[in-house]
Amino acid sequence: MNWINNVVRPKISGLLSTAKRDVPDNLWVKCPDSGQMVFYKDLEANQFVVPGSNYHMRMGSQQRLQHTFDGGEYRVVPVPTVQQDPLKFRDGRKYTDRLKDAKAATKLDDAVLVGEGELDSLPVVAAAQDFRFMAGSLGMAAGEAIIAGMQRALDLRTPFILFAASGGARMQEGILSLMQMPRTTIAVQRLRDARLPYIVVLTDPTTGGVTASYAMLGDIHIAEPGALICFAGPRVIQQTIREQLPDGFQRAEYLLSHGMIDMVVHRHEMRETLARVCKLLMSGVQATKAKDTRKMNGKPYVNGASVDSKVIETAARESGVVEPEAVPNSQRFEPGKGDKPKRDEGGSSTSANPKDAPRGA
């Protein structure tokens, strides 16, 4: 019986172990909402939306941009490099080791991927956060990527679209991570000064410092169904106030009913909605340009733009502005001088000026 134990069993074990290794780990995906098992290829073809329950699963940044741009083609916007581990941070593992693992798993340099291309033949710049890369946390590299994307939109005079998915600021970078909040806010203000559309798509989850900064500063806020959008999570709030929270608290539909976002859009309709919104807002930008270059009622239009004071003075004189006339000192009213009004027996005062007399007198 030794030949069975020494020859046959090892061959059978080898065949079975080889078959197990050839099966990918994500061949079947379980829906978190309904428990339905979905074939991964079918889920990927359906934009990671579970067919039965309509549950929106998380999507990587590459897939986001591919489903956004025409034909799935886009050019990656270069991002300035930053120091990897400025604080030499270490908890259970080194921060550099965590970065290496995240880069190997996602094939990304950091949590934000920026691309430029066309959306329904309209040039746009889009950035997508990838939750797989350290929970999409905001660090120096992610902040530089977002700022670089907004600057690229300024250079090309195009709309900027952001797909937000983050757990907040990256704790391994400390105060340097928190500094990205005001930096990105300033970049958003530059887009606003240039009157370029800034559209934010809030996906599951968008929390922490990202929600407290650039994710809630858009001109239009669109959310996917069921997305968690908050600063502090519902479990933290419930433990703090010790009260039962309403159903669907801090979800996209709850925020829509309370006026925090503009619309909730299904992922299959997201591209069409973004194209329609971008064209609508860019038509307003073109109308503003034409309005600034023409004259209003035959006179120079100077509102809404920084102009020289001489231009304003010349426009005022040409429009026939009446200059104020000087009033002689004798006609000026100076309180405290002259006769005081007399009071009659009834206690009412009588004025010497006939204009103050009652009309029936």
Number of C-alpha atoms within 10 A of each C-alpha: 5 7 8 10 10 10 10 12 12 12 13 11 11 12 11 11 11 11 10 11 9 8 9 8 9 10 10 15 16 14 19 13 12 12 10 15 13 17 14 15 13 14 16 14 9 13 17 20 21 24 14 11 13 15 16 22 17 18 20 18 24 20 15 20 23 14 17 22 24 16 12 15 15 20 10 15 17 13 19 10 11 12 8 14 15 12 13 11 14 13 7 5 9 13 17 15 11 14 17 11 13 19 17 12 11 17 11 16 17 22 28 31 26 26 21 23 21 18 24 18 10 15 17 24 30 32 27 26 29 27 23 20 25 18 18 25 29 31 28 23 21 24 23 20 25 27 21 20 28 28 18 22 23 19 9 13 19 22 25 26 25 24 24 29 33 31 24 23 26 21 14 20 20 14 13 17 21 20 16 25 20 13 16 22 16 14 19 25 13 15 21 15 9 12 17 23 27 24 23 25 25 27 26 23 22 27 24 19 23 25 23 16 16 23 24 19 17 20 15 19 20 24 29 20 20 19 23 25 29 21 16 15 15 18 10 10 13 12 10 9 9 10 9 10 13 9 8 13 15 20 20 27 20 19 21 17 11 9 9 14 22 14 19 20 17 16 20 12 9 18 17 13 14 21 18 13 15 25 16 12 18 18 12 15 17 10 11 13 11 11 12 15 11 12 12 11 7 8 12 18 16 16 9 8 8 7 10 9 9 9 11 15 11 11 16 14 11 11 12 8 9 8 7 6 6 6 8 7 8 7 7 8 9 9 7 7 7 8 8 12 12 12 11 9 7 6 8 10 12 14 14 12 8 9 8 9 11 7 7 4 4
